[in-house]
Amino acid sequence: MKKMKLHQQNNISVFQTSAALAQAAADLMIKISKQAIESRGKFVLSLSGGTTP
């Protein structure tokens, strides 16, 4: 099993709408995925199931 380094950032963002939050999250995933593919040749994302408020 490979150990992954986690980068800690202390940024807090407040969004006016859930749509704005969803767009920002999508944009961040696109950015991170492109960086991972460039540096490692792949991007893997794992999402848990369930419900959220």
mmCIF entry with sequence, helices, sheets and N, C-alpha, C, O atoms, coordinates in Angstrom:
data_MODEL
# 
_entry.id   MODEL 
# 
_entity.id                         1 
_entity.type                       polymer 
_entity.pdbx_number_of_molecules   1 
# 
_entity_poly.entity_id                      1 
_entity_poly.type                           'polypeptide(L)' 
_entity_poly.nstd_linkage                   no 
_entity_poly.nstd_monomer                   no 
_entity_poly.pdbx_seq_one_letter_code       MKKMKLHQQNNISVFQTSAALAQAAADLMIKISKQAIESRGKFVLSLSGGTTP 
_entity_poly.pdbx_seq_one_letter_code_can   MKKMKLHQQNNISVFQTSAALAQAAADLMIKISKQAIESRGKFVLSLSGGTTP 
_entity_poly.pdbx_strand_id                 A 
# 
loop_
_entity_poly_seq.entity_id 
_entity_poly_seq.num 
_entity_poly_seq.mon_id 
_entity_poly_seq.hetero 
1 1  MET n 
1 2  LYS n 
1 3  LYS n 
1 4  MET n 
1 5  LYS n 
1 6  LEU n 
1 7  HIS n 
1 8  GLN n 
1 9  GLN n 
1 10 ASN n 
1 11 ASN n 
1 12 ILE n 
1 13 SER n 
1 14 VAL n 
1 15 PHE n 
1 16 GLN n 
1 17 THR n 
1 18 SER n 
1 19 ALA n 
1 20 ALA n 
1 21 LEU n 
1 22 ALA n 
1 23 GLN n 
1 24 ALA n 
1 25 ALA n 
1 26 ALA n 
1 27 ASP n 
1 28 LEU n 
1 29 MET n 
1 30 ILE n 
1 31 LYS n 
1 32 ILE n 
1 33 SER n 
1 34 LYS n 
1 35 GLN n 
1 36 ALA n 
1 37 ILE n 
1 38 GLU n 
1 39 SER n 
1 40 ARG n 
1 41 GLY n 
1 42 LYS n 
1 43 PHE n 
1 44 VAL n 
1 45 LEU n 
1 46 SER n 
1 47 LEU n 
1 48 SER n 
1 49 GLY n 
1 50 GLY n 
1 51 THR n 
1 52 THR n 
1 53 PRO n 
# 
_struct_asym.id          A 
_struct_asym.entity_id   1 
# 
_struct_conf.conf_type_id            HELX_P 
_struct_conf.id                      HELX_P1 
_struct_conf.pdbx_PDB_helix_id       AA1 
_struct_conf.beg_label_comp_id       SER 
_struct_conf.beg_label_asym_id       A 
_struct_conf.beg_label_seq_id        18 
_struct_conf.pdbx_beg_PDB_ins_code   ? 
_struct_conf.end_label_comp_id       ARG 
_struct_conf.end_label_asym_id       A 
_struct_conf.end_label_seq_id        40 
_struct_conf.pdbx_end_PDB_ins_code   ? 
_struct_conf.beg_auth_comp_id        SER 
_struct_conf.beg_auth_asym_id        A 
_struct_conf.beg_auth_seq_id         18 
_struct_conf.end_auth_comp_id        ARG 
_struct_conf.end_auth_asym_id        A 
_struct_conf.end_auth_seq_id         40 
_struct_conf.pdbx_PDB_helix_class    1 
_struct_conf.details                 ? 
_struct_conf.pdbx_PDB_helix_length   23 
# 
_struct_conf_type.id          HELX_P 
_struct_conf_type.criteria    ? 
_struct_conf_type.reference   ? 
# 
loop_
_atom_site.group_PDB 
_atom_site.id 
_atom_site.type_symbol 
_atom_site.label_atom_id 
_atom_site.label_alt_id 
_atom_site.label_comp_id 
_atom_site.label_asym_id 
_atom_site.label_entity_id 
_atom_site.label_seq_id 
_atom_site.pdbx_PDB_ins_code 
_atom_site.Cartn_x 
_atom_site.Cartn_y 
_atom_site.Cartn_z 
_atom_site.occupancy 
_atom_site.B_iso_or_equiv 
_atom_site.pdbx_formal_charge 
_atom_site.auth_seq_id 
_atom_site.auth_comp_id 
_atom_site.auth_asym_id 
_atom_site.auth_atom_id 
_atom_site.pdbx_PDB_model_num 
ATOM 1   N N  . MET A 1 1  ? 0.838   -1.178 0.000   1.00 0.00 ? 1  MET A N  1 
ATOM 2   C CA . MET A 1 1  ? 0.000   0.000  0.000   1.00 0.00 ? 1  MET A CA 1 
ATOM 3   C C  . MET A 1 1  ? 0.885   1.244  0.000   1.00 0.00 ? 1  MET A C  1 
ATOM 4   O O  . MET A 1 1  ? 1.842   1.330  0.770   1.00 0.00 ? 1  MET A O  1 
ATOM 5   N N  . LYS A 1 2  ? 0.569   2.193  -0.850  1.00 0.00 ? 2  LYS A N  1 
ATOM 6   C CA . LYS A 1 2  ? 1.302   3.452  -0.917  1.00 0.00 ? 2  LYS A CA 1 
ATOM 7   C C  . LYS A 1 2  ? 0.764   4.418  0.123   1.00 0.00 ? 2  LYS A C  1 
ATOM 8   O O  . LYS A 1 2  ? -0.444  4.510  0.338   1.00 0.00 ? 2  LYS A O  1 
ATOM 9   N N  . LYS A 1 3  ? 1.666   5.128  0.759   1.00 0.00 ? 3  LYS A N  1 
ATOM 10  C CA . LYS A 1 3  ? 1.249   6.201  1.662   1.00 0.00 ? 3  LYS A CA 1 
ATOM 11  C C  . LYS A 1 3  ? 1.150   7.482  0.849   1.00 0.00 ? 3  LYS A C  1 
ATOM 12  O O  . LYS A 1 3  ? 2.012   7.769  0.019   1.00 0.00 ? 3  LYS A O  1 
ATOM 13  N N  . MET A 1 4  ? 0.113   8.234  1.089   1.00 0.00 ? 4  MET A N  1 
ATOM 14  C CA . MET A 1 4  ? -0.095  9.483  0.371   1.00 0.00 ? 4  MET A CA 1 
ATOM 15  C C  . MET A 1 4  ? 0.163   10.655 1.300   1.00 0.00 ? 4  MET A C  1 
ATOM 16  O O  . MET A 1 4  ? -0.192  10.619 2.479   1.00 0.00 ? 4  MET A O  1 
ATOM 17  N N  . LYS A 1 5  ? 0.773   11.677 0.767   1.00 0.00 ? 5  LYS A N  1 
ATOM 18  C CA . LYS A 1 5  ? 0.972   12.902 1.532   1.00 0.00 ? 5  LYS A CA 1 
ATOM 19  C C  . LYS A 1 5  ? -0.264  13.777 1.363   1.00 0.00 ? 5  LYS A C  1 
ATOM 20  O O  . LYS A 1 5  ? -0.733  13.989 0.245   1.00 0.00 ? 5  LYS A O  1 
ATOM 21  N N  . LEU A 1 6  ? -0.773  14.269 2.445   1.00 0.00 ? 6  LEU A N  1 
ATOM 22  C CA . LEU A 1 6  ? -1.908  15.178 2.396   1.00 0.00 ? 6  LEU A CA 1 
ATOM 23  C C  . LEU A 1 6  ? -1.400  16.598 2.576   1.00 0.00 ? 6  LEU A C  1 
ATOM 24  O O  . LEU A 1 6  ? -0.602  16.884 3.469   1.00 0.00 ? 6  LEU A O  1 
ATOM 25  N N  . HIS A 1 7  ? -1.868  17.465 1.725   1.00 0.00 ? 7  HIS A N  1 
ATOM 26  C CA . HIS A 1 7  ? -1.469  18.866 1.805   1.00 0.00 ? 7  HIS A CA 1 
ATOM 27  C C  . HIS A 1 7  ? -2.512  19.610 2.625   1.00 0.00 ? 7  HIS A C  1 
ATOM 28  O O  . HIS A 1 7  ? -3.702  19.578 2.311   1.00 0.00 ? 7  HIS A O  1 
ATOM 29  N N  . GLN A 1 8  ? -2.064  20.268 3.660   1.00 0.00 ? 8  GLN A N  1 
ATOM 30  C CA . GLN A 1 8  ? -2.987  20.983 4.533   1.00 0.00 ? 8  GLN A CA 1 
ATOM 31  C C  . GLN A 1 8  ? -3.059  22.439 4.111   1.00 0.00 ? 8  GLN A C  1 
ATOM 32  O O  . GLN A 1 8  ? -2.040  23.121 4.003   1.00 0.00 ? 8  GLN A O  1 
ATOM 33  N N  . GLN A 1 9  ? -4.254  22.897 3.879   1.00 0.00 ? 9  GLN A N  1 
ATOM 34  C CA . GLN A 1 9  ? -4.489  24.299 3.581   1.00 0.00 ? 9  GLN A CA 1 
ATOM 35  C C  . GLN A 1 9  ? -5.556  24.800 4.545   1.00 0.00 ? 9  GLN A C  1 
ATOM 36  O O  . GLN A 1 9  ? -6.520  24.091 4.836   1.00 0.00 ? 9  GLN A O  1 
ATOM 37  N N  . ASN A 1 10 ? -5.387  25.984 5.021   1.00 0.00 ? 10 ASN A N  1 
ATOM 38  C CA . ASN A 1 10 ? -6.331  26.557 5.970   1.00 0.00 ? 10 ASN A CA 1 
ATOM 39  C C  . ASN A 1 10 ? -7.163  27.644 5.306   1.00 0.00 ? 10 ASN A C  1 
ATOM 40  O O  . ASN A 1 10 ? -7.177  28.791 5.751   1.00 0.00 ? 10 ASN A O  1 
ATOM 41  N N  . ASN A 1 11 ? -7.851  27.269 4.240   1.00 0.00 ? 11 ASN A N  1 
ATOM 42  C CA . ASN A 1 11 ? -8.708  28.212 3.535   1.00 0.00 ? 11 ASN A CA 1 
ATOM 43  C C  . ASN A 1 11 ? -10.160 27.930 3.876   1.00 0.00 ? 11 ASN A C  1 
ATOM 44  O O  . ASN A 1 11 ? -10.596 26.779 3.872   1.00 0.00 ? 11 ASN A O  1 
ATOM 45  N N  . ILE A 1 12 ? -10.898 28.975 4.168   1.00 0.00 ? 12 ILE A N  1 
ATOM 46  C CA . ILE A 1 12 ? -12.331 28.839 4.426   1.00 0.00 ? 12 ILE A CA 1 
ATOM 47  C C  . ILE A 1 12 ? -13.064 29.661 3.382   1.00 0.00 ? 12 ILE A C  1 
ATOM 48  O O  . ILE A 1 12 ? -12.787 30.846 3.194   1.00 0.00 ? 12 ILE A O  1 
ATOM 49  N N  . SER A 1 13 ? -14.001 29.013 2.708   1.00 0.00 ? 13 SER A N  1 
ATOM 50  C CA . SER A 1 13 ? -14.811 29.695 1.702   1.00 0.00 ? 13 SER A CA 1 
ATOM 51  C C  . SER A 1 13 ? -16.266 29.635 2.123   1.00 0.00 ? 13 SER A C  1 
ATOM 52  O O  . SER A 1 13 ? -16.741 28.607 2.606   1.00 0.00 ? 13 SER A O  1 
ATOM 53  N N  . VAL A 1 14 ? -16.962 30.728 1.940   1.00 0.00 ? 14 VAL A N  1 
ATOM 54  C CA . VAL A 1 14 ? -18.386 30.800 2.249   1.00 0.00 ? 14 VAL A CA 1 
ATOM 55  C C  . VAL A 1 14 ? -19.115 31.104 0.949   1.00 0.00 ? 14 VAL A C  1 
ATOM 56  O O  . VAL A 1 14 ? -18.765 32.044 0.236   1.00 0.00 ? 14 VAL A O  1 
ATOM 57  N N  . PHE A 1 15 ? -20.132 30.302 0.647   1.00 0.00 ? 15 PHE A N  1 
ATOM 58  C CA . PHE A 1 15 ? -20.866 30.452 -0.606  1.00 0.00 ? 15 PHE A CA 1 
ATOM 59  C C  . PHE A 1 15 ? -22.288 30.906 -0.318  1.00 0.00 ? 15 PHE A C  1 
ATOM 60  O O  . PHE A 1 15 ? -22.891 30.502 0.676   1.00 0.00 ? 15 PHE A O  1 
ATOM 61  N N  . GLN A 1 16 ? -22.811 31.736 -1.184  1.00 0.00 ? 16 GLN A N  1 
ATOM 62  C CA . GLN A 1 16 ? -24.156 32.283 -1.004  1.00 0.00 ? 16 GLN A CA 1 
ATOM 63  C C  . GLN A 1 16 ? -25.248 31.265 -1.323  1.00 0.00 ? 16 GLN A C  1 
ATOM 64  O O  . GLN A 1 16 ? -26.346 31.332 -0.771  1.00 0.00 ? 16 GLN A O  1 
ATOM 65  N N  . THR A 1 17 ? -24.944 30.325 -2.216  1.00 0.00 ? 17 THR A N  1 
ATOM 66  C CA . THR A 1 17 ? -25.949 29.335 -2.612  1.00 0.00 ? 17 THR A CA 1 
ATOM 67  C C  . THR A 1 17 ? -25.316 27.950 -2.695  1.00 0.00 ? 17 THR A C  1 
ATOM 68  O O  . THR A 1 17 ? -24.098 27.813 -2.801  1.00 0.00 ? 17 THR A O  1 
ATOM 69  N N  . SER A 1 18 ? -26.161 26.936 -2.646  1.00 0.00 ? 18 SER A N  1 
ATOM 70  C CA . SER A 1 18 ? -25.659 25.570 -2.806  1.00 0.00 ? 18 SER A CA 1 
ATOM 71  C C  . SER A 1 18 ? -25.145 25.350 -4.225  1.00 0.00 ? 18 SER A C  1 
ATOM 72  O O  . SER A 1 18 ? -24.233 24.552 -4.437  1.00 0.00 ? 18 SER A O  1 
ATOM 73  N N  . ALA A 1 19 ? -25.721 26.048 -5.194  1.00 0.00 ? 19 ALA A N  1 
ATOM 74  C CA . ALA A 1 19 ? -25.248 25.938 -6.575  1.00 0.00 ? 19 ALA A CA 1 
ATOM 75  C C  . ALA A 1 19 ? -23.831 26.489 -6.707  1.00 0.00 ? 19 ALA A C  1 
ATOM 76  O O  . ALA A 1 19 ? -23.006 25.919 -7.421  1.00 0.00 ? 19 ALA A O  1 
ATOM 77  N N  . ALA A 1 20 ? -23.550 27.581 -6.030  1.00 0.00 ? 20 ALA A N  1 
ATOM 78  C CA . ALA A 1 20 ? -22.200 28.156 -6.061  1.00 0.00 ? 20 ALA A CA 1 
ATOM 79  C C  . ALA A 1 20 ? -21.203 27.217 -5.390  1.00 0.00 ? 20 ALA A C  1 
ATOM 80  O O  . ALA A 1 20 ? -20.071 27.076 -5.854  1.00 0.00 ? 20 ALA A O  1 
ATOM 81  N N  . LEU A 1 21 ? -21.615 26.581 -4.307  1.00 0.00 ? 21 LEU A N  1 
ATOM 82  C CA . LEU A 1 21 ? -20.768 25.596 -3.632  1.00 0.00 ? 21 LEU A CA 1 
ATOM 83  C C  . LEU A 1 21 ? -20.492 24.413 -4.551  1.00 0.00 ? 21 LEU A C  1 
ATOM 84  O O  . LEU A 1 21 ? -19.349 23.973 -4.670  1.00 0.00 ? 21 LEU A O  1 
ATOM 85  N N  . ALA A 1 22 ? -21.525 23.901 -5.198  1.00 0.00 ? 22 ALA A N  1 
ATOM 86  C CA . ALA A 1 22 ? -21.364 22.760 -6.105  1.00 0.00 ? 22 ALA A CA 1 
ATOM 87  C C  . ALA A 1 22 ? -20.420 23.102 -7.247  1.00 0.00 ? 22 ALA A C  1 
ATOM 88  O O  . ALA A 1 22 ? -19.585 22.280 -7.624  1.00 0.00 ? 22 ALA A O  1 
ATOM 89  N N  . GLN A 1 23 ? -20.539 24.295 -7.802  1.00 0.00 ? 23 GLN A N  1 
ATOM 90  C CA . GLN A 1 23 ? -19.666 24.703 -8.904  1.00 0.00 ? 23 GLN A CA 1 
ATOM 91  C C  . GLN A 1 23 ? -18.221 24.817 -8.441  1.00 0.00 ? 23 GLN A C  1 
ATOM 92  O O  . GLN A 1 23 ? -17.310 24.379 -9.144  1.00 0.00 ? 23 GLN A O  1 
ATOM 93  N N  . ALA A 1 24 ? -18.004 25.397 -7.273  1.00 0.00 ? 24 ALA A N  1 
ATOM 94  C CA . ALA A 1 24 ? -16.646 25.533 -6.737  1.00 0.00 ? 24 ALA A CA 1 
ATOM 95  C C  . ALA A 1 24 ? -16.031 24.159 -6.466  1.00 0.00 ? 24 ALA A C  1 
ATOM 96  O O  . ALA A 1 24 ? -14.849 23.944 -6.734  1.00 0.00 ? 24 ALA A O  1 
ATOM 97  N N  . ALA A 1 25 ? -16.825 23.237 -5.940  1.00 0.00 ? 25 ALA A N  1 
ATOM 98  C CA . ALA A 1 25 ? -16.330 21.881 -5.681  1.00 0.00 ? 25 ALA A CA 1 
ATOM 99  C C  . ALA A 1 25 ? -15.964 21.182 -6.984  1.00 0.00 ? 25 ALA A C  1 
ATOM 100 O O  . ALA A 1 25 ? -14.932 20.515 -7.061  1.00 0.00 ? 25 ALA A O  1 
ATOM 101 N N  . ALA A 1 26 ? -16.796 21.328 -8.002  1.00 0.00 ? 26 ALA A N  1 
ATOM 102 C CA . ALA A 1 26 ? -16.507 20.725 -9.307  1.00 0.00 ? 26 ALA A CA 1 
ATOM 103 C C  . ALA A 1 26 ? -15.242 21.319 -9.910  1.00 0.00 ? 26 ALA A C  1 
ATOM 104 O O  . ALA A 1 26 ? -14.399 20.590 -10.433 1.00 0.00 ? 26 ALA A O  1 
ATOM 105 N N  . ASP A 1 27 ? -15.107 22.628 -9.839  1.00 0.00 ? 27 ASP A N  1 
ATOM 106 C CA . ASP A 1 27 ? -13.909 23.287 -10.370 1.00 0.00 ? 27 ASP A CA 1 
ATOM 107 C C  . ASP A 1 27 ? -12.650 22.806 -9.655  1.00 0.00 ? 27 ASP A C  1 
ATOM 108 O O  . ASP A 1 27 ? -11.618 22.587 -10.291 1.00 0.00 ? 27 ASP A O  1 
ATOM 109 N N  . LEU A 1 28 ? -12.731 22.641 -8.336  1.00 0.00 ? 28 LEU A N  1 
ATOM 110 C CA . LEU A 1 28 ? -11.584 22.165 -7.565  1.00 0.00 ? 28 LEU A CA 1 
ATOM 111 C C  . LEU A 1 28 ? -11.221 20.732 -7.955  1.00 0.00 ? 28 LEU A C  1 
ATOM 112 O O  . LEU A 1 28 ? -10.041 20.414 -8.109  1.00 0.00 ? 28 LEU A O  1 
ATOM 113 N N  . MET A 1 29 ? -12.219 19.870 -8.116  1.00 0.00 ? 29 MET A N  1 
ATOM 114 C CA . MET A 1 29 ? -11.947 18.482 -8.519  1.00 0.00 ? 29 MET A CA 1 
ATOM 115 C C  . MET A 1 29 ? -11.295 18.428 -9.896  1.00 0.00 ? 29 MET A C  1 
ATOM 116 O O  . MET A 1 29 ? -10.387 17.628 -10.121 1.00 0.00 ? 29 MET A O  1 
ATOM 117 N N  . ILE A 1 30 ? -11.745 19.263 -10.807 1.00 0.00 ? 30 ILE A N  1 
ATOM 118 C CA . ILE A 1 30 ? -11.138 19.314 -12.142 1.00 0.00 ? 30 ILE A CA 1 
ATOM 119 C C  . ILE A 1 30 ? -9.685  19.748 -12.038 1.00 0.00 ? 30 ILE A C  1 
ATOM 120 O O  . ILE A 1 30 ? -8.814  19.153 -12.673 1.00 0.00 ? 30 ILE A O  1 
ATOM 121 N N  . LYS A 1 31 ? -9.416  20.771 -11.249 1.00 0.00 ? 31 LYS A N  1 
ATOM 122 C CA . LYS A 1 31 ? -8.048  21.261 -11.076 1.00 0.00 ? 31 LYS A CA 1 
ATOM 123 C C  . LYS A 1 31 ? -7.145  20.181 -10.477 1.00 0.00 ? 31 LYS A C  1 
ATOM 124 O O  . LYS A 1 31 ? -6.049  19.932 -10.979 1.00 0.00 ? 31 LYS A O  1 
ATOM 125 N N  . ILE A 1 32 ? -7.611  19.547 -9.405  1.00 0.00 ? 32 ILE A N  1 
ATOM 126 C CA . ILE A 1 32 ? -6.820  18.515 -8.733  1.00 0.00 ? 32 ILE A CA 1 
ATOM 127 C C  . ILE A 1 32 ? -6.608  17.313 -9.642  1.00 0.00 ? 32 ILE A C  1 
ATOM 128 O O  . ILE A 1 32 ? -5.517  16.744 -9.680  1.00 0.00 ? 32 ILE A O  1 
ATOM 129 N N  . SER A 1 33 ? -7.652  16.923 -10.378 1.00 0.00 ? 33 SER A N  1 
ATOM 130 C CA . SER A 1 33 ? -7.518  15.760 -11.257 1.00 0.00 ? 33 SER A CA 1 
ATOM 131 C C  . SER A 1 33 ? -6.510  16.020 -12.369 1.00 0.00 ? 33 SER A C  1 
ATOM 132 O O  . SER A 1 33 ? -5.719  15.138 -12.702 1.00 0.00 ? 33 SER A O  1 
ATOM 133 N N  . LYS A 1 34 ? -6.526  17.204 -12.941 1.00 0.00 ? 34 LYS A N  1 
ATOM 134 C CA . LYS A 1 34 ? -5.552  17.539 -13.991 1.00 0.00 ? 34 LYS A CA 1 
ATOM 135 C C  . LYS A 1 34 ? -4.130  17.524 -13.443 1.00 0.00 ? 34 LYS A C  1 
ATOM 136 O O  . LYS A 1 34 ? -3.218  17.032 -14.107 1.00 0.00 ? 34 LYS A O  1 
ATOM 137 N N  . GLN A 1 35 ? -3.931  18.058 -12.237 1.00 0.00 ? 35 GLN A N  1 
ATOM 138 C CA . GLN A 1 35 ? -2.598  18.057 -11.625 1.00 0.00 ? 35 GLN A CA 1 
ATOM 139 C C  . GLN A 1 35 ? -2.118  16.635 -11.369 1.00 0.00 ? 35 GLN A C  1 
ATOM 140 O O  . GLN A 1 35 ? -0.955  16.318 -11.616 1.00 0.00 ? 35 GLN A O  1 
ATOM 141 N N  . ALA A 1 36 ? -3.002  15.784 -10.879 1.00 0.00 ? 36 ALA A N  1 
ATOM 142 C CA . ALA A 1 36 ? -2.634  14.393 -10.592 1.00 0.00 ? 36 ALA A CA 1 
ATOM 143 C C  . ALA A 1 36 ? -2.283  13.650 -11.872 1.00 0.00 ? 36 ALA A C  1 
ATOM 144 O O  . ALA A 1 36 ? -1.302  12.907 -11.908 1.00 0.00 ? 36 ALA A O  1 
ATOM 145 N N  . ILE A 1 37 ? -3.068  13.841 -12.912 1.00 0.00 ? 37 ILE A N  1 
ATOM 146 C CA . ILE A 1 37 ? -2.812  13.164 -14.182 1.00 0.00 ? 37 ILE A CA 1 
ATOM 147 C C  . ILE A 1 37 ? -1.490  13.628 -14.777 1.00 0.00 ? 37 ILE A C  1 
ATOM 148 O O  . ILE A 1 37 ? -0.732  12.816 -15.309 1.00 0.00 ? 37 ILE A O  1 
ATOM 149 N N  . GLU A 1 38 ? -1.206  14.916 -14.693 1.00 0.00 ? 38 GLU A N  1 
ATOM 150 C CA . GLU A 1 38 ? 0.074   15.429 -15.199 1.00 0.00 ? 38 GLU A CA 1 
ATOM 151 C C  . GLU A 1 38 ? 1.258   14.844 -14.443 1.00 0.00 ? 38 GLU A C  1 
ATOM 152 O O  . GLU A 1 38 ? 2.259   14.468 -15.054 1.00 0.00 ? 38 GLU A O  1 
ATOM 153 N N  . SER A 1 39 ? 1.155   14.764 -13.127 1.00 0.00 ? 39 SER A N  1 
ATOM 154 C CA . SER A 1 39 ? 2.305   14.335 -12.330 1.00 0.00 ? 39 SER A CA 1 
ATOM 155 C C  . SER A 1 39 ? 2.399   12.821 -12.154 1.00 0.00 ? 39 SER A C  1 
ATOM 156 O O  . SER A 1 39 ? 3.503   12.284 -12.062 1.00 0.00 ? 39 SER A O  1 
ATOM 157 N N  . ARG A 1 40 ? 1.253   12.114 -12.104 1.00 0.00 ? 40 ARG A N  1 
ATOM 158 C CA . ARG A 1 40 ? 1.285   10.674 -11.831 1.00 0.00 ? 40 ARG A CA 1 
ATOM 159 C C  . ARG A 1 40 ? 0.658   9.820  -12.925 1.00 0.00 ? 40 ARG A C  1 
ATOM 160 O O  . ARG A 1 40 ? 0.740   8.593  -12.880 1.00 0.00 ? 40 ARG A O  1 
ATOM 161 N N  . GLY A 1 41 ? 0.040   10.455 -13.892 1.00 0.00 ? 41 GLY A N  1 
ATOM 162 C CA . GLY A 1 41 ? -0.567  9.698  -14.977 1.00 0.00 ? 41 GLY A CA 1 
ATOM 163 C C  . GLY A 1 41 ? -1.959  9.173  -14.687 1.00 0.00 ? 41 GLY A C  1 
ATOM 164 O O  . GLY A 1 41 ? -2.558  8.519  -15.541 1.00 0.00 ? 41 GLY A O  1 
ATOM 165 N N  . LYS A 1 42 ? -2.488  9.444  -13.504 1.00 0.00 ? 42 LYS A N  1 
ATOM 166 C CA . LYS A 1 42 ? -3.847  9.006  -13.176 1.00 0.00 ? 42 LYS A CA 1 
ATOM 167 C C  . LYS A 1 42 ? -4.404  9.819  -12.020 1.00 0.00 ? 42 LYS A C  1 
ATOM 168 O O  . LYS A 1 42 ? -3.676  10.482 -11.281 1.00 0.00 ? 42 LYS A O  1 
ATOM 169 N N  . PHE A 1 43 ? -5.723  9.743  -11.892 1.00 0.00 ? 43 PHE A N  1 
ATOM 170 C CA . PHE A 1 43 ? -6.444  10.396 -10.801 1.00 0.00 ? 43 PHE A CA 1 
ATOM 171 C C  . PHE A 1 43 ? -7.494  9.413  -10.302 1.00 0.00 ? 43 PHE A C  1 
ATOM 172 O O  . PHE A 1 43 ? -8.256  8.860  -11.095 1.00 0.00 ? 43 PHE A O  1 
ATOM 173 N N  . VAL A 1 44 ? -7.538  9.197  -9.009  1.00 0.00 ? 44 VAL A N  1 
ATOM 174 C CA . VAL A 1 44 ? -8.504  8.279  -8.409  1.00 0.00 ? 44 VAL A CA 1 
ATOM 175 C C  . VAL A 1 44 ? -9.312  9.050  -7.373  1.00 0.00 ? 44 VAL A C  1 
ATOM 176 O O  . VAL A 1 44 ? -8.755  9.782  -6.555  1.00 0.00 ? 44 VAL A O  1 
ATOM 177 N N  . LEU A 1 45 ? -10.617 8.879  -7.417  1.00 0.00 ? 45 LEU A N  1 
ATOM 178 C CA . LEU A 1 45 ? -11.515 9.559  -6.485  1.00 0.00 ? 45 LEU A CA 1 
ATOM 179 C C  . LEU A 1 45 ? -12.431 8.523  -5.854  1.00 0.00 ? 45 LEU A C  1 
ATOM 180 O O  . LEU A 1 45 ? -13.025 7.702  -6.553  1.00 0.00 ? 45 LEU A O  1 
ATOM 181 N N  . SER A 1 46 ? -12.544 8.562  -4.546  1.00 0.00 ? 46 SER A N  1 
ATOM 182 C CA . SER A 1 46 ? -13.428 7.657  -3.823  1.00 0.00 ? 46 SER A CA 1 
ATOM 183 C C  . SER A 1 46 ? -14.457 8.491  -3.072  1.00 0.00 ? 46 SER A C  1 
ATOM 184 O O  . SER A 1 46 ? -14.100 9.411  -2.337  1.00 0.00 ? 46 SER A O  1 
ATOM 185 N N  . LEU A 1 47 ? -15.711 8.175  -3.254  1.00 0.00 ? 47 LEU A N  1 
ATOM 186 C CA . LEU A 1 47 ? -16.797 8.893  -2.588  1.00 0.00 ? 47 LEU A CA 1 
ATOM 187 C C  . LEU A 1 47 ? -17.580 7.926  -1.722  1.00 0.00 ? 47 LEU A C  1 
ATOM 188 O O  . LEU A 1 47 ? -17.856 6.799  -2.133  1.00 0.00 ? 47 LEU A O  1 
ATOM 189 N N  . SER A 1 48 ? -17.934 8.358  -0.537  1.00 0.00 ? 48 SER A N  1 
ATOM 190 C CA . SER A 1 48 ? -18.741 7.505  0.339   1.00 0.00 ? 48 SER A CA 1 
ATOM 191 C C  . SER A 1 48 ? -20.216 7.680  0.001   1.00 0.00 ? 48 SER A C  1 
ATOM 192 O O  . SER A 1 48 ? -20.617 8.694  -0.571  1.00 0.00 ? 48 SER A O  1 
ATOM 193 N N  . GLY A 1 49 ? -20.999 6.707  0.350   1.00 0.00 ? 49 GLY A N  1 
ATOM 194 C CA . GLY A 1 49 ? -22.434 6.784  0.123   1.00 0.00 ? 49 GLY A CA 1 
ATOM 195 C C  . GLY A 1 49 ? -23.137 7.376  1.321   1.00 0.00 ? 49 GLY A C  1 
ATOM 196 O O  . GLY A 1 49 ? -22.500 7.779  2.293   1.00 0.00 ? 49 GLY A O  1 
ATOM 197 N N  . GLY A 1 50 ? -24.424 7.425  1.250   1.00 0.00 ? 50 GLY A N  1 
ATOM 198 C CA . GLY A 1 50 ? -25.195 7.939  2.366   1.00 0.00 ? 50 GLY A CA 1 
ATOM 199 C C  . GLY A 1 50 ? -25.877 9.246  2.024   1.00 0.00 ? 50 GLY A C  1 
ATOM 200 O O  . GLY A 1 50 ? -25.970 9.636  0.860   1.00 0.00 ? 50 GLY A O  1 
ATOM 201 N N  . THR A 1 51 ? -26.344 9.903  3.047   1.00 0.00 ? 51 THR A N  1 
ATOM 202 C CA . THR A 1 51 ? -27.042 11.170 2.841   1.00 0.00 ? 51 THR A CA 1 
ATOM 203 C C  . THR A 1 51 ? -26.336 12.273 3.606   1.00 0.00 ? 51 THR A C  1 
ATOM 204 O O  . THR A 1 51 ? -25.680 12.029 4.619   1.00 0.00 ? 51 THR A O  1 
ATOM 205 N N  . THR A 1 52 ? -26.479 13.467 3.112   1.00 0.00 ? 52 THR A N  1 
ATOM 206 C CA . THR A 1 52 ? -25.934 14.642 3.789   1.00 0.00 ? 52 THR A CA 1 
ATOM 207 C C  . THR A 1 52 ? -27.031 15.696 3.860   1.00 0.00 ? 52 THR A C  1 
ATOM 208 O O  . THR A 1 52 ? -27.966 15.687 3.060   1.00 0.00 ? 52 THR A O  1 
ATOM 209 N N  . PRO A 1 53 ? -26.912 16.580 4.800   1.00 0.00 ? 53 PRO A N  1 
ATOM 210 C CA . PRO A 1 53 ? -27.940 17.623 4.913   1.00 0.00 ? 53 PRO A CA 1 
ATOM 211 C C  . PRO A 1 53 ? -27.970 18.540 3.711   1.00 0.00 ? 53 PRO A C  1 
ATOM 212 O O  . PRO A 1 53 ? -28.780 19.465 3.660   1.00 0.00 ? 53 PRO A O  1 
# 
